[in-house]
Amino acid sequence: MKTVNLHFQGAAAKDELTIDLIESSLSQICDRKSEFTDFFYSTLFADYPQVQPLFANTPMQDQGKKLFTSLVLVVNNLTQPQVLGDTLQAMGTRHVQYGTLPEYYPMVGSTLLKTLAFMLQDTWSTELAAAWSDAYAAITKIMLSAADPSSARLQDDEAAAGGTSVQ
């Protein structure tokens, strides 16, 4: 089983990420992109209506494609930390320009896990949830460090204190 620690650009996951689990789970939903993104955004907006104004002038079909393309890009580069780090830092910077606040990241993480659990009902497990949760935590840390270095430090402090979780 392939594993990798995301020890780059100053970010590190708490535990090794189980790349095979993440890759195989994503491959199970690649032919259901629209269903994935429709469920993701309807859940995000239902659970966290405060984020919906960020998408007021956004064609949601295009946004869904961007979300899924970004997810595939990240998963395909989990073993290439330099490529992934640069990509995530650029995404973090862009999301600040969109008005994304640091407190929205756990909301997106929770929604991502709900969406994956829904899409992968038959194969969803505690181990798979932990792999995606760890991956999202590492991704978030990198994006936040590019957007605001103090946000990444805040996330470290919360994790050390047993705070915020994306499960």
C-alpha positions in Angstrom: 0.0 0.0 0.0 1.4 3.4 -1.0 1.6 6.0 1.7 3.1 9.5 1.9 3.5 12.2 4.5 2.7 15.6 3.3 5.8 17.2 4.7 6.2 20.1 2.3 5.8 23.8 2.2 5.8 23.7 6.0 2.7 21.5 6.2 2.5 17.9 7.5 -0.4 15.5 8.1 -0.6 14.0 11.6 -0.4 10.5 10.2 0.6 9.0 6.9 -2.1 9.3 4.2 -3.3 6.1 2.7 -3.0 7.1 -1.0 -4.4 3.8 -2.3 -7.6 4.2 -0.4 -8.1 7.8 -1.5 -7.3 7.0 -5.2 -9.5 4.0 -5.4 -12.4 5.8 -3.7 -12.2 8.7 -6.1 -12.0 6.3 -9.1 -15.4 4.9 -7.9 -17.1 8.2 -8.4 -15.4 9.6 -11.5 -18.3 8.5 -13.7 -20.7 10.3 -11.4 -19.2 13.8 -11.3 -22.5 15.7 -11.7 -24.2 13.7 -8.9 -21.1 14.3 -6.7 -21.0 18.0 -7.2 -24.8 18.4 -7.0 -24.9 16.6 -3.7 -21.9 18.5 -2.4 -23.2 22.0 -3.1 -26.8 21.2 -2.1 -25.5 19.9 1.2 -23.0 22.8 1.7 -25.7 25.4 1.1 -28.3 23.5 3.3 -25.8 23.0 6.2 -24.0 26.3 5.9 -26.2 28.9 4.2 -23.7 31.6 5.1 -21.4 30.5 2.3 -24.0 30.6 -0.4 -23.5 34.4 -1.1 -19.9 33.6 -2.3 -21.5 31.7 -5.2 -24.2 34.3 -6.1 -22.7 35.2 -9.5 -21.2 31.8 -10.2 -22.6 29.4 -12.8 -22.9 26.3 -10.6 -22.4 23.8 -13.4 -19.0 25.4 -14.1 -18.3 25.6 -10.4 -19.0 21.9 -10.0 -16.6 21.0 -12.8 -13.9 23.1 -11.2 -14.5 21.4 -7.8 -14.2 17.9 -9.3 -11.3 18.8 -11.5 -9.5 20.2 -8.4 -10.3 17.1 -6.4 -8.8 14.9 -9.2 -5.8 17.1 -9.5 -5.1 16.9 -5.8 -5.5 13.2 -5.6 -3.4 12.6 -8.7 -0.6 14.6 -7.1 -0.6 13.3 -3.5 2.7 11.6 -4.2 4.2 14.7 -5.8 4.4 17.2 -2.9 6.1 20.0 -4.8 3.4 20.1 -7.5 0.7 19.7 -5.0 2.1 22.3 -2.6 2.4 24.9 -5.3 -1.1 24.2 -6.6 -2.7 24.4 -3.2 -0.9 27.6 -2.3 -2.2 29.2 -5.5 -5.7 27.9 -4.7 -5.5 29.3 -1.2 -4.5 32.7 -2.6 -7.4 32.6 -5.1 -9.9 31.7 -2.4 -9.0 34.7 -0.4 -9.9 36.8 -3.4 -13.2 35.0 -3.7 -14.0 36.1 -0.1 -13.4 32.7 1.5 -12.9 33.0 5.2 -10.7 30.5 7.2 -13.7 29.3 9.2 -15.3 28.1 5.9 -12.7 25.4 5.4 -14.0 23.0 8.1 -17.5 23.5 6.6 -16.2 22.4 3.2 -14.3 19.5 4.8 -17.4 18.3 6.6 -19.4 18.6 3.4 -16.8 16.7 1.4 -16.9 13.8 3.9 -20.7 13.7 3.9 -20.6 13.7 0.1 -18.0 11.0 -0.1 -19.9 8.9 2.4 -23.1 9.3 0.4 -21.4 8.5 -2.9 -19.4 5.5 -1.6 -22.1 4.0 0.7 -21.1 0.4 0.0 -17.4 1.0 0.5 -17.3 3.9 3.0 -15.5 2.9 6.2 -13.9 4.4 9.2 -10.5 3.9 7.6 -11.5 5.6 4.4 -13.1 8.5 6.3 -9.8 8.9 8.3 -7.8 8.9 5.1 -9.9 11.6 3.5 -10.1 13.6 6.7 -6.3 13.6 7.1 -5.8 14.5 3.5 -8.3 17.4 3.8 -6.6 18.6 7.0 -3.2 18.7 5.2 -4.7 20.4 2.1 -6.4 23.0 4.3 -3.3 23.8 6.2 -1.4 24.5 2.9 -4.2 26.6 1.4 -4.6 28.6 4.6 -0.8 29.2 4.9 -0.8 30.8 1.5 -3.9 32.8 2.3 -2.9 33.8 5.8 0.1 32.2 7.6 -1.6 32.9 11.0 -4.6 30.8 10.0 -2.4 27.8 9.4 -0.9 28.3 12.9 -4.4 28.7 14.4 -5.4 25.3 12.8 -2.3 23.7 14.4 -3.2 25.1 17.8 -6.8 23.9 17.5 -5.6 20.4 16.5 -3.2 20.3 19.4 -5.9 21.3 21.8 -8.3 18.6 20.3 -10.4 21.3 18.6 -11.7 21.4 15.1 -12.4 18.2 13.2 -13.5 17.7 9.7 -15.3 14.4 10.3 
